[in-house]
């Protein structure tokens, strides 16, 4: 059971990493400010998901030391903020007319 959860978390981390890299390239290549903003917000969402998944892996999958839990909590807070900021920016850029 634990191996299955670890496999799913690692797969989700790799998927979030790939999504973050893809939208990073799209963000840097886009010329239109609206498209750049949408791609940047999607990149932030994927980066936040990656940080949250890494925090879950850090805090729950390995034997817990205090430092590991603190670093996992910091990753969790930064990841949740990235998700929140990405969703907020995505809704803002979505409303802007082309």
C-alpha atoms as an extended CHARMM CRD file, in Angstrom:
* protein
*
        98  EXT
         1         1  UNK       CA              0.0000000000        0.0000000000        0.0000000000  PROA      1               0.0000000000
         2         2  UNK       CA              2.7800000000        2.4370000000        0.9160000000  PROA      2               0.0000000000
         3         3  UNK       CA              4.6420000000        1.6080000000       -2.2940000000  PROA      3               0.0000000000
         4         4  UNK       CA              1.5380000000        2.4410000000       -4.3200000000  PROA      4               0.0000000000
         5         5  UNK       CA              1.1420000000        5.8070000000       -2.6100000000  PROA      5               0.0000000000
         6         6  UNK       CA              4.8370000000        6.5610000000       -3.1410000000  PROA      6               0.0000000000
         7         7  UNK       CA              4.5620000000        5.6380000000       -6.8200000000  PROA      7               0.0000000000
         8         8  UNK       CA              1.5120000000        7.8490000000       -7.3090000000  PROA      8               0.0000000000
         9         9  UNK       CA              3.1770000000       10.7790000000       -5.5390000000  PROA      9               0.0000000000
        10        10  UNK       CA              6.3540000000       10.4230000000       -7.5920000000  PROA      10              0.0000000000
        11        11  UNK       CA              4.3110000000       10.1870000000      -10.8090000000  PROA      11              0.0000000000
        12        12  UNK       CA              2.3480000000       13.3230000000       -9.8430000000  PROA      12              0.0000000000
        13        13  UNK       CA              5.5920000000       15.1480000000       -9.0130000000  PROA      13              0.0000000000
        14        14  UNK       CA              7.0610000000       14.3050000000      -12.4120000000  PROA      14              0.0000000000
        15        15  UNK       CA              3.8110000000       15.3170000000      -14.1660000000  PROA      15              0.0000000000
        16        16  UNK       CA              3.7680000000       18.6540000000      -12.2900000000  PROA      16              0.0000000000
        17        17  UNK       CA              7.4300000000       19.2130000000      -13.1530000000  PROA      17              0.0000000000
        18        18  UNK       CA              6.7730000000       18.5670000000      -16.8430000000  PROA      18              0.0000000000
        19        19  UNK       CA              3.7430000000       20.8980000000      -16.7990000000  PROA      19              0.0000000000
        20        20  UNK       CA              5.7870000000       23.6140000000      -15.1170000000  PROA      20              0.0000000000
        21        21  UNK       CA              8.5930000000       23.3290000000      -17.6770000000  PROA      21              0.0000000000
        22        22  UNK       CA              6.1840000000       23.2870000000      -20.6370000000  PROA      22              0.0000000000
        23        23  UNK       CA              4.3400000000       26.4160000000      -19.4970000000  PROA      23              0.0000000000
        24        24  UNK       CA              7.6440000000       28.0870000000      -18.6360000000  PROA      24              0.0000000000
        25        25  UNK       CA              8.7630000000       27.6980000000      -22.2540000000  PROA      25              0.0000000000
        26        26  UNK       CA              5.3700000000       28.8390000000      -23.5390000000  PROA      26              0.0000000000
        27        27  UNK       CA              5.4790000000       31.8490000000      -21.2170000000  PROA      27              0.0000000000
        28        28  UNK       CA              8.9150000000       32.9080000000      -22.4240000000  PROA      28              0.0000000000
        29        29  UNK       CA              8.0690000000       32.5280000000      -26.1280000000  PROA      29              0.0000000000
        30        30  UNK       CA              4.6790000000       34.2670000000      -26.1750000000  PROA      30              0.0000000000
        31        31  UNK       CA              4.5320000000       37.8370000000      -27.4670000000  PROA      31              0.0000000000
        32        32  UNK       CA              0.9810000000       38.7560000000      -26.4290000000  PROA      32              0.0000000000
        33        33  UNK       CA              0.8340000000       39.9850000000      -22.8000000000  PROA      33              0.0000000000
        34        34  UNK       CA             -2.4860000000       38.1840000000      -22.1890000000  PROA      34              0.0000000000
        35        35  UNK       CA             -1.0950000000       34.8520000000      -23.3910000000  PROA      35              0.0000000000
        36        36  UNK       CA              2.0920000000       35.4320000000      -21.3900000000  PROA      36              0.0000000000
        37        37  UNK       CA              0.0310000000       36.0660000000      -18.2620000000  PROA      37              0.0000000000
        38        38  UNK       CA             -2.1120000000       32.9590000000      -18.7890000000  PROA      38              0.0000000000
        39        39  UNK       CA              0.9480000000       30.7870000000      -19.3380000000  PROA      39              0.0000000000
        40        40  UNK       CA              2.6980000000       32.2970000000      -16.3160000000  PROA      40              0.0000000000
        41        41  UNK       CA             -0.3310000000       31.6150000000      -14.1270000000  PROA      41              0.0000000000
        42        42  UNK       CA             -0.5030000000       27.9910000000      -15.3050000000  PROA      42              0.0000000000
        43        43  UNK       CA              3.2250000000       27.6590000000      -14.6240000000  PROA      43              0.0000000000
        44        44  UNK       CA              2.6500000000       28.9900000000      -11.0770000000  PROA      44              0.0000000000
        45        45  UNK       CA             -0.1500000000       26.4890000000      -10.5020000000  PROA      45              0.0000000000
        46        46  UNK       CA              2.0050000000       23.5640000000      -11.6360000000  PROA      46              0.0000000000
        47        47  UNK       CA              4.9650000000       24.8200000000       -9.5940000000  PROA      47              0.0000000000
        48        48  UNK       CA              2.7360000000       25.0940000000       -6.5390000000  PROA      48              0.0000000000
        49        49  UNK       CA              1.4430000000       21.5720000000       -7.0760000000  PROA      49              0.0000000000
        50        50  UNK       CA              5.0180000000       20.3350000000       -7.3750000000  PROA      50              0.0000000000
        51        51  UNK       CA              6.0090000000       22.0130000000       -4.1150000000  PROA      51              0.0000000000
        52        52  UNK       CA              2.9630000000       20.6640000000       -2.2750000000  PROA      52              0.0000000000
        53        53  UNK       CA              3.6490000000       17.1300000000       -3.5440000000  PROA      53              0.0000000000
        54        54  UNK       CA              7.3090000000       17.4070000000       -2.5340000000  PROA      54              0.0000000000
        55        55  UNK       CA              6.2240000000       18.6050000000        0.9100000000  PROA      55              0.0000000000
        56        56  UNK       CA              3.8880000000       15.6280000000        1.2840000000  PROA      56              0.0000000000
        57        57  UNK       CA              6.6770000000       13.2730000000        0.2450000000  PROA      57              0.0000000000
        58        58  UNK       CA              9.1090000000       14.9450000000        2.6720000000  PROA      58              0.0000000000
        59        59  UNK       CA              6.8050000000       14.9780000000        5.6670000000  PROA      59              0.0000000000
        60        60  UNK       CA              5.0150000000       11.6470000000        5.4180000000  PROA      60              0.0000000000
        61        61  UNK       CA              7.0940000000        9.1760000000        3.4380000000  PROA      61              0.0000000000
        62        62  UNK       CA             10.4050000000        9.3590000000        5.2980000000  PROA      62              0.0000000000
        63        63  UNK       CA             11.1750000000        8.9710000000        8.9670000000  PROA      63              0.0000000000
        64        64  UNK       CA             10.4790000000       12.3690000000       10.4200000000  PROA      64              0.0000000000
        65        65  UNK       CA             13.1630000000       14.5450000000       11.8150000000  PROA      65              0.0000000000
        66        66  UNK       CA             12.3580000000       18.0530000000       12.9620000000  PROA      66              0.0000000000
        67        67  UNK       CA             14.3310000000       19.6730000000       10.1500000000  PROA      67              0.0000000000
        68        68  UNK       CA             12.6050000000       17.5350000000        7.5050000000  PROA      68              0.0000000000
        69        69  UNK       CA              9.1640000000       18.4780000000        8.8420000000  PROA      69              0.0000000000
        70        70  UNK       CA             10.0640000000       22.1920000000        8.9640000000  PROA      70              0.0000000000
        71        71  UNK       CA             11.3610000000       22.1550000000        5.3830000000  PROA      71              0.0000000000
        72        72  UNK       CA              8.2530000000       20.2540000000        4.2890000000  PROA      72              0.0000000000
        73        73  UNK       CA              6.0380000000       22.8450000000        5.9910000000  PROA      73              0.0000000000
        74        74  UNK       CA              7.8920000000       25.6770000000        4.2540000000  PROA      74              0.0000000000
        75        75  UNK       CA              7.4630000000       23.9190000000        0.8850000000  PROA      75              0.0000000000
        76        76  UNK       CA              3.7760000000       23.4300000000        1.6740000000  PROA      76              0.0000000000
        77        77  UNK       CA              3.2170000000       27.1190000000        2.4640000000  PROA      77              0.0000000000
        78        78  UNK       CA              5.1210000000       28.3190000000       -0.6080000000  PROA      78              0.0000000000
        79        79  UNK       CA              3.3230000000       25.7800000000       -2.8010000000  PROA      79              0.0000000000
        80        80  UNK       CA             -0.1180000000       26.7620000000       -1.5300000000  PROA      80              0.0000000000
        81        81  UNK       CA              0.7160000000       30.4280000000       -2.1040000000  PROA      81              0.0000000000
        82        82  UNK       CA              1.8470000000       29.6480000000       -5.6670000000  PROA      82              0.0000000000
        83        83  UNK       CA             -1.3950000000       27.7840000000       -6.3500000000  PROA      83              0.0000000000
        84        84  UNK       CA             -3.4490000000       30.6600000000       -4.9270000000  PROA      84              0.0000000000
        85        85  UNK       CA             -1.5170000000       33.2950000000       -6.8940000000  PROA      85              0.0000000000
        86        86  UNK       CA             -1.7170000000       31.2410000000      -10.0950000000  PROA      86              0.0000000000
        87        87  UNK       CA             -5.4880000000       30.8160000000       -9.8170000000  PROA      87              0.0000000000
        88        88  UNK       CA             -5.9400000000       34.5120000000       -9.0170000000  PROA      88              0.0000000000
        89        89  UNK       CA             -3.7500000000       35.6000000000      -11.9490000000  PROA      89              0.0000000000
        90        90  UNK       CA             -5.4190000000       33.1140000000      -14.2980000000  PROA      90              0.0000000000
        91        91  UNK       CA             -8.8530000000       34.5470000000      -13.5410000000  PROA      91              0.0000000000
        92        92  UNK       CA             -7.4790000000       38.0830000000      -13.9860000000  PROA      92              0.0000000000
        93        93  UNK       CA             -5.8840000000       37.3980000000      -17.3900000000  PROA      93              0.0000000000
        94        94  UNK       CA             -8.8850000000       35.3460000000      -18.5190000000  PROA      94              0.0000000000
        95        95  UNK       CA            -11.1250000000       38.4270000000      -18.1020000000  PROA      95              0.0000000000
        96        96  UNK       CA             -8.9030000000       40.6690000000      -20.2280000000  PROA      96              0.0000000000
        97        97  UNK       CA            -10.1780000000       41.0380000000      -23.7790000000  PROA      97              0.0000000000
        98        98  UNK       CA             -7.8840000000       39.8140000000      -26.5390000000  PROA      98              0.0000000000
